[in-house]
Amino acid sequence: MALRHLAAAAAVTVLTATVSAAESRGPVTNLPLPRYVSMKAATGNVRRGPSLTHKIDWVFKRRGMPLEITAEYGHWRRVQDRDGAGGWVHYALLSGVRTVLVEEDMLTVHARPDTRAPVTAAFELGVVARLGECASDWCEISAGGYSGWAPKKKLWGVAPDELRE
């Protein structure tokens, strides 16, 4: 009897793992959820639900701003910004170009992913930078004609375990 319960528990565990893995992909694009994108448009209406008939709660007004997609429905993506504010945005307003938000004032970036490497620039708090390559703890970023490597934990818009080439 105990063996039967153990087998049933194992089957439930496998089923749960399969469902969880399926839930980590968008039902429309089959891309990972959550994932980061950026605002393609200079302005974008953020709605309560995934259609033009839903009320506009606010408007994103920053081209290039990094956003996190948390859900998909048809041509709509549920997104949130660094502060957790968000809602549903039409996919045409979004871009796969990756950007990050600098989360430390006068963040120094280095020539290599090493604190001892020469400093190439310093970015102000809130700067939107283009995301390049990422190693385990560092990412290469660029903005305003300047570029360098910054500690990943000081950037919003990149997952802590994300690697990019």
FIVEXTOR-654562 format. One line per field, with one value per residue: residue number from 0; residue in three letters; chain; x, y, z of N, C-alpha, C in turn. Coordinates in Angstrom, 1 decimal, padded with zeros to 4 digits, m for minus. Each point is the difference from the previous one (the first is absolute). Layout:
<sites>
num (NUM  ...)
residu (ALA  ...)
chaine (A  ...)
n.x (X  ...)
n.y (Y  ...)
n.z (Z  ...)
ca.x (X  ...)
ca.y (Y  ...)
ca.z (Z  ...)
c.x (X  ...)
c.y (Y  ...)
c.z (Z  ...)
</sites>
This chain:
<sites>
num (0  1  2  3  4  5  6  7  8  9  10  11  12  13  14  15  16  17  18  19  20  21  22  23  24  25  26  27  28  29  30  31  32  33  34  35  36  37  38  39  40  41  42  43  44  45  46  47  48  49  50  51  52  53  54  55  56  57  58  59  60  61  62  63  64  65  66  67  68  69  70  71  72  73  74  75  76  77  78  79  80  81  82  83  84  85  86  87  88  89  90  91  92  93  94  95  96  97  98  99  100  101  102  103  104  105  106  107  108  109  110  111  112  113  114  115  116  117  118  119  120  121  122  123  124  125  126  127  128  129  130  131  132  133  134  135  136  137  138  139  140  141  142  143  144  145  146  147  148  149  150  151  152  153  154  155  156  157  158  159  160  161  162  163  164)
residu (MET  ALA  LEU  ARG  HIS  LEU  ALA  ALA  ALA  ALA  ALA  VAL  THR  VAL  LEU  THR  ALA  THR  VAL  SER  ALA  ALA  GLU  SER  ARG  GLY  PRO  VAL  THR  ASN  LEU  PRO  LEU  PRO  ARG  TYR  VAL  SER  MET  LYS  ALA  ALA  THR  GLY  ASN  VAL  ARG  ARG  GLY  PRO  SER  LEU  THR  HIS  LYS  ILE  ASP  TRP  VAL  PHE  LYS  ARG  ARG  GLY  MET  PRO  LEU  GLU  ILE  THR  ALA  GLU  TYR  GLY  HIS  TRP  ARG  ARG  VAL  GLN  ASP  ARG  ASP  GLY  ALA  GLY  GLY  TRP  VAL  HIS  TYR  ALA  LEU  LEU  SER  GLY  VAL  ARG  THR  VAL  LEU  VAL  GLU  GLU  ASP  MET  LEU  THR  VAL  HIS  ALA  ARG  PRO  ASP  THR  ARG  ALA  PRO  VAL  THR  ALA  ALA  PHE  GLU  LEU  GLY  VAL  VAL  ALA  ARG  LEU  GLY  GLU  CYS  ALA  SER  ASP  TRP  CYS  GLU  ILE  SER  ALA  GLY  GLY  TYR  SER  GLY  TRP  ALA  PRO  LYS  LYS  LYS  LEU  TRP  GLY  VAL  ALA  PRO  ASP  GLU  LEU  ARG  GLU)
chaine (A  A  A  A  A  A  A  A  A  A  A  A  A  A  A  A  A  A  A  A  A  A  A  A  A  A  A  A  A  A  A  A  A  A  A  A  A  A  A  A  A  A  A  A  A  A  A  A  A  A  A  A  A  A  A  A  A  A  A  A  A  A  A  A  A  A  A  A  A  A  A  A  A  A  A  A  A  A  A  A  A  A  A  A  A  A  A  A  A  A  A  A  A  A  A  A  A  A  A  A  A  A  A  A  A  A  A  A  A  A  A  A  A  A  A  A  A  A  A  A  A  A  A  A  A  A  A  A  A  A  A  A  A  A  A  A  A  A  A  A  A  A  A  A  A  A  A  A  A  A  A  A  A  A  A  A  A  A  A  A  A  A  A  A  A)
n.x (000.8  001.0  000.3  m001.3  000.0  001.2  m000.5  m001.1  000.7  000.7  m001.1  m000.5  001.1  000.1  m001.3  000.2  001.1  m000.8  m001.0  000.9  000.6  m001.2  m000.2  001.3  m000.9  000.1  m001.4  000.3  001.1  m000.3  000.1  001.2  m000.6  000.3  000.0  001.2  m000.6  m000.1  m000.3  m000.7  m001.2  m000.2  m001.2  m000.6  m001.3  m000.2  m000.6  m001.2  m000.3  000.0  m000.5  m000.4  m000.8  001.1  m000.3  000.4  001.0  001.0  001.0  000.7  000.9  000.6  000.4  000.1  m001.0  000.8  m000.7  m000.7  000.0  m001.2  m000.7  m000.7  m000.7  m000.1  m000.4  m000.3  000.8  m000.1  000.2  001.2  000.0  001.1  m001.0  m000.2  000.0  m001.2  m000.1  m001.0  001.0  m000.3  000.2  m000.7  m000.3  000.3  001.2  000.6  000.3  001.1  m000.6  000.7  m000.4  000.8  000.3  001.1  000.0  000.4  m000.7  001.1  000.3  000.4  001.3  000.0  m000.6  000.6  m000.2  001.1  m000.9  000.5  m000.4  m001.1  m000.9  m000.9  m001.0  m000.9  m000.5  m000.6  001.2  m000.5  000.6  000.7  m000.6  001.3  001.3  m000.4  000.9  000.5  000.9  000.3  m000.3  000.1  000.1  m000.9  000.3  m000.6  000.3  m000.4  001.0  m000.4  000.7  m001.2  000.0  m000.4  000.4  000.7  m000.5  m001.0  m000.4  000.7  m000.3  000.0  m000.7  m000.4  000.3  000.7  000.0)
n.y (m001.2  000.0  m001.1  m000.3  000.4  m000.7  m001.0  000.1  000.1  m001.0  m000.6  000.4  m000.3  m001.1  m000.2  000.3  m000.7  m000.9  000.2  000.0  m001.0  m000.5  000.3  m000.5  m000.4  001.0  000.0  001.2  000.4  m000.7  001.2  000.1  m000.4  001.1  001.1  000.5  001.2  000.9  001.2  m000.4  000.2  001.3  m000.4  m000.5  m000.2  000.1  m001.2  000.0  m000.2  m001.2  001.2  000.5  m000.9  m000.5  000.5  001.2  m000.7  m000.1  000.8  m001.0  000.9  m001.2  000.4  m001.3  000.4  m000.7  m001.0  m000.5  m000.9  000.0  000.4  m000.9  000.8  m000.8  001.2  m000.4  000.9  m000.7  001.3  000.1  001.2  000.7  000.9  m000.9  001.3  m000.3  m000.8  000.1  m000.4  000.7  m001.2  000.7  000.3  m001.3  m000.1  m000.9  001.3  m000.5  000.5  000.8  000.0  001.1  m000.8  000.6  001.0  000.5  m001.0  m000.5  000.1  m001.3  000.1  m000.7  m001.2  001.1  000.1  m000.7  m000.3  000.7  001.1  m000.3  m000.1  001.0  m000.8  000.9  000.1  m001.1  000.0  000.1  m001.2  m000.1  m001.2  m000.3  m000.5  m001.2  000.1  m000.8  000.9  000.1  001.2  m000.1  001.3  000.7  001.3  000.9  m001.0  m000.3  m000.8  m001.1  m000.7  m000.4  000.1  m001.2  m000.2  000.9  m001.0  000.7  m001.2  m000.6  m001.3  m000.3  m001.0  001.1  m000.8  001.0  m000.3)
n.z (000.0  000.8  m000.7  000.0  001.3  000.2  m000.8  000.7  001.1  m000.5  m000.4  001.2  000.6  m000.8  000.2  001.3  m000.1  m000.7  000.9  001.1  m000.6  m000.2  001.3  m000.1  m000.9  m000.8  000.2  m000.2  000.6  001.0  000.3  000.7  001.1  000.7  m000.8  m000.4  m000.2  m001.1  000.3  m001.1  000.4  m000.3  m000.3  001.1  m000.4  001.3  m000.3  000.5  m001.3  m000.6  000.0  m001.2  000.4  000.5  001.2  m000.4  000.6  m000.9  m000.3  m000.6  000.4  m000.2  m001.2  m000.2  000.8  000.9  m000.4  000.9  m001.0  000.5  m001.0  m000.8  m000.9  m001.0  m000.5  001.1  000.6  001.1  000.3  000.5  000.6  000.2  000.1  m001.0  m000.5  m000.4  m001.0  m000.8  m000.9  m001.1  m000.5  m000.9  001.2  m000.1  000.5  m000.8  m000.4  000.5  001.0  000.8  001.2  000.0  001.1  m000.4  000.8  m001.1  m000.6  000.6  m001.3  m000.2  m000.4  001.1  000.1  000.5  001.3  m000.3  m000.9  m000.9  000.6  m000.7  001.0  000.3  000.3  m000.2  001.2  m000.5  m000.3  m001.2  000.1  m001.1  000.0  000.3  m000.1  000.5  001.0  000.9  000.2  m001.3  m000.5  m001.4  000.3  m000.7  000.1  m000.9  m000.7  001.2  000.3  000.6  000.9  000.4  001.4  m000.2  001.3  m000.8  m000.7  m000.4  m000.3  000.9  m000.3  001.3  m000.5  m000.6  m001.0  m000.5  m001.2)
ca.x (m000.8  000.9  000.7  m001.0  m000.1  001.2  000.0  m000.9  000.6  001.1  m000.7  m000.5  001.2  000.4  m001.0  000.2  001.2  m000.3  m000.9  000.8  000.9  m000.9  m000.5  001.1  000.1  m001.2  m000.8  m000.1  001.3  000.8  001.2  m000.1  m000.7  000.1  001.1  000.2  000.0  000.0  m001.0  000.4  m000.7  000.3  m001.1  m000.8  m001.1  000.0  m001.4  m000.4  m000.2  000.6  m000.8  m000.2  m001.2  000.4  000.4  001.5  000.3  001.0  000.7  001.5  000.5  001.5  000.5  001.1  m000.1  m000.1  m001.2  m000.1  m001.3  m000.4  m001.1  m000.3  m001.3  m000.1  001.0  000.2  001.0  m000.1  001.4  000.2  001.3  000.8  m000.7  m001.2  m001.2  m000.1  m001.3  000.0  000.5  000.0  001.3  000.7  000.7  001.1  001.1  000.9  001.3  000.1  000.5  000.0  m000.1  001.1  m000.6  000.9  000.4  001.4  000.5  001.2  000.2  001.5  000.4  m000.2  m000.8  000.9  000.1  001.3  000.2  m000.1  m001.4  m000.2  m001.1  m000.9  m001.3  m000.9  m001.2  m001.2  000.4  m000.4  001.2  m000.1  000.7  000.8  000.4  000.0  000.6  m000.7  m000.2  000.3  m000.6  000.5  m001.1  000.4  m000.9  000.6  001.3  000.9  m000.3  000.9  m000.6  m000.6  m000.5  m001.4  m000.9  m000.3  m000.8  m001.3  m000.3  000.8  m000.2  001.2  000.7  000.0  001.3  m000.1  001.3)
ca.y (001.2  001.2  000.1  000.6  001.5  000.6  000.1  001.1  001.2  000.2  000.4  001.4  000.8  000.2  000.8  001.4  000.5  000.2  001.2  001.2  000.2  000.6  001.3  001.0  000.5  000.7  m000.8  000.6  000.0  m001.1  000.6  m000.1  001.0  001.3  000.4  001.5  000.6  001.4  000.8  000.4  001.3  001.1  m000.1  m001.2  m000.1  m001.2  m000.3  m000.9  m001.3  m000.1  000.4  001.5  000.4  000.1  001.3  000.3  000.4  001.1  000.0  000.0  001.1  000.0  m000.9  m000.8  m000.4  m001.4  m000.5  m001.4  m000.6  m001.0  m000.8  000.3  m000.4  000.5  001.0  000.8  m000.5  000.6  000.4  000.8  000.7  m000.3  000.2  m000.9  000.6  m000.5  m000.4  m000.7  000.8  m000.7  m000.5  000.9  001.1  m000.5  m000.4  m001.0  000.6  000.0  001.2  m000.1  001.2  000.1  000.1  000.7  001.3  000.1  m001.3  000.0  m001.2  m000.3  m000.5  m001.5  m000.3  m000.2  001.3  000.5  000.5  001.4  000.5  000.6  001.0  m000.1  000.2  000.5  m000.8  000.1  m000.1  m001.2  m000.4  m001.2  m001.2  m000.8  m001.3  m000.1  m001.1  m000.4  001.1  001.3  000.2  001.2  001.0  001.2  001.1  001.3  m000.2  m000.6  m001.4  m000.6  m001.1  000.4  m001.2  m000.3  000.3  001.4  000.3  m000.6  m000.4  m001.2  m001.0  m000.2  m001.2  000.1  000.1  000.4  000.1)
ca.z (000.0  000.1  m001.3  m000.9  000.3  m000.4  m001.4  m000.3  000.3  m001.0  m001.2  000.2  m000.1  m001.4  m000.6  000.4  m000.6  m001.4  m000.1  000.3  m001.2  m001.1  000.4  000.0  m001.4  m000.4  m000.8  m001.4  m000.6  000.5  000.5  001.4  000.9  m000.5  m000.8  m000.1  m001.3  000.2  m000.7  m001.4  m000.2  000.9  001.0  m000.2  000.9  000.9  000.2  001.1  m000.5  m001.3  m001.2  m000.1  000.7  001.4  000.4  000.0  001.4  m000.1  m001.2  000.1  m000.8  m000.1  m001.0  000.4  001.4  000.1  000.6  000.2  m000.4  001.0  m000.6  m001.4  m000.4  m001.4  m000.3  001.2  001.0  001.3  000.3  001.2  000.0  001.2  001.2  000.0  m000.6  m001.4  m000.5  m001.3  m001.0  m001.3  m000.3  m001.0  000.8  000.7  m000.8  000.6  000.4  001.5  000.7  001.5  000.7  001.0  001.3  001.0  m000.6  m000.4  m000.1  m000.9  m000.8  m000.2  m001.3  000.1  001.1  001.1  000.7  m000.1  m001.4  m000.1  m000.1  m001.4  000.0  001.1  m000.4  001.0  000.4  m000.9  m001.4  m000.7  m000.8  m000.9  000.6  m000.9  000.6  001.5  000.6  001.2  000.9  m000.7  m001.3  m000.7  m000.3  m000.8  m000.1  m000.2  m000.7  000.9  000.3  000.9  000.7  001.3  000.7  m000.4  001.1  000.0  m001.2  m000.1  m001.3  m000.3  001.1  000.7  m000.6  m001.4  m000.7  m001.4  m000.8)
c.x (000.9  000.7  m000.9  m000.1  001.3  000.0  m001.0  000.6  001.1  m000.7  m000.5  001.2  000.4  m001.0  000.1  001.2  m000.2  m000.9  000.8  000.9  m000.8  m000.4  001.1  000.2  m001.3  m000.8  m000.1  001.4  000.8  001.4  m000.1  m000.8  000.5  001.3  000.0  m000.1  000.1  m001.1  000.5  m000.5  000.5  m001.1  m000.8  m001.0  000.1  m001.4  m000.2  m000.1  000.5  m000.9  m000.1  m001.2  000.3  000.5  001.5  000.2  001.1  000.7  001.5  000.5  001.5  000.4  001.2  m000.1  m000.1  m001.3  000.1  m001.3  m000.3  m001.1  m000.2  m001.5  m000.2  001.1  000.4  001.0  m000.2  001.5  000.0  001.4  000.8  m000.7  m001.2  m001.2  m000.1  m001.5  000.1  000.4  m000.1  001.4  000.8  000.7  001.3  001.1  000.8  001.4  000.0  000.7  m000.1  m000.1  001.1  m000.6  000.9  000.5  001.5  000.7  001.2  000.0  001.4  000.2  m000.1  m000.8  000.8  000.1  001.3  000.3  m000.2  m001.5  m000.1  m001.0  m000.7  m001.4  m000.9  m001.1  m001.1  000.4  m000.5  001.2  m000.4  000.7  000.7  000.2  m000.2  000.7  m000.8  m000.4  000.1  m000.8  000.7  m001.2  000.6  m001.1  000.8  001.4  001.1  m000.4  001.0  m000.8  m000.4  m000.4  m001.5  m001.0  m000.4  m000.8  m001.4  m000.4  000.7  m000.1  001.4  000.8  000.2  001.5  m000.3  001.3  m000.1)
c.y (001.3  000.2  000.6  001.5  000.7  000.2  001.1  001.4  000.4  000.5  001.4  000.9  000.2  000.8  001.5  000.6  000.3  001.2  001.2  000.4  000.6  001.4  001.1  000.4  000.7  m000.8  000.5  m000.1  m001.2  000.5  m000.1  001.1  m000.2  000.2  001.5  000.4  001.5  000.7  000.4  001.5  001.0  000.1  m001.3  m000.1  m001.3  m000.2  m001.0  m001.4  m000.1  000.3  001.6  000.5  000.2  001.4  000.2  000.5  001.1  m000.2  m000.1  001.0  000.0  m001.1  m000.7  m000.5  m001.5  m000.4  m001.6  m000.6  m001.1  m000.9  000.4  m000.4  000.6  001.0  000.9  m000.7  000.7  000.3  000.7  000.7  m000.3  000.1  m000.9  000.5  m000.6  m000.3  m000.6  001.1  m000.8  m000.3  000.9  001.1  m000.5  m000.5  m001.0  000.5  000.1  001.3  m000.3  001.4  000.0  000.3  000.6  001.3  000.0  m001.4  000.0  m001.3  m000.1  m000.6  m001.5  m000.3  m000.3  001.4  000.6  000.6  001.5  000.4  000.7  001.1  m000.1  000.4  000.5  m001.0  000.2  000.1  m001.3  m000.3  m001.2  m001.1  m000.8  m001.3  000.0  m001.3  m000.3  001.2  001.4  000.0  001.2  000.8  001.1  001.0  001.3  m000.1  m000.6  m001.5  m000.6  m001.1  000.5  m001.3  m000.2  000.4  001.5  000.4  m000.7  m000.3  m001.2  m000.9  m000.3  m001.2  000.1  000.2  000.4  000.1  001.0)
c.z (000.0  m001.3  m001.0  000.2  m000.5  m001.5  m000.5  000.3  m001.0  m001.3  000.1  m000.1  m001.4  m000.8  000.3  m000.6  m001.5  m000.2  000.2  m001.2  m001.1  000.3  m000.2  m001.5  m000.4  m000.9  m001.5  m000.7  000.3  000.5  001.6  000.7  001.4  m000.9  m000.1  m001.5  000.3  m000.7  m001.3  m000.2  001.0  001.1  m000.3  001.1  000.8  000.4  001.1  m000.5  m001.5  m001.2  000.0  000.8  001.5  000.3  000.0  001.5  000.0  m001.3  000.3  m001.0  m000.1  m000.9  000.5  001.4  000.1  000.7  000.1  m000.4  001.0  m000.6  m001.4  m000.2  m001.4  m000.3  001.2  001.0  001.3  000.4  001.4  m000.1  001.3  001.3  000.2  m000.6  m001.4  m000.3  m001.4  m001.1  m001.3  m000.4  m001.0  000.7  000.6  m001.0  000.8  000.3  001.5  000.5  001.5  000.6  001.1  001.3  001.0  m000.6  m000.2  000.0  m001.0  m000.8  m000.4  m001.4  m000.1  001.2  001.3  000.7  m000.1  m001.4  m000.1  m000.2  m001.3  000.1  001.4  m000.4  001.2  000.3  m001.0  m001.5  m000.7  m000.9  m000.8  000.7  m001.0  000.7  001.5  000.4  001.3  000.9  m000.6  m001.3  m000.6  m000.4  m000.8  000.0  m000.2  m000.6  001.0  000.3  001.0  000.8  001.4  000.7  m000.3  001.0  000.1  m001.2  000.1  m001.5  m000.5  001.2  000.6  m000.6  m001.5  m000.6  m001.5  m000.7  m001.1)
</sites>
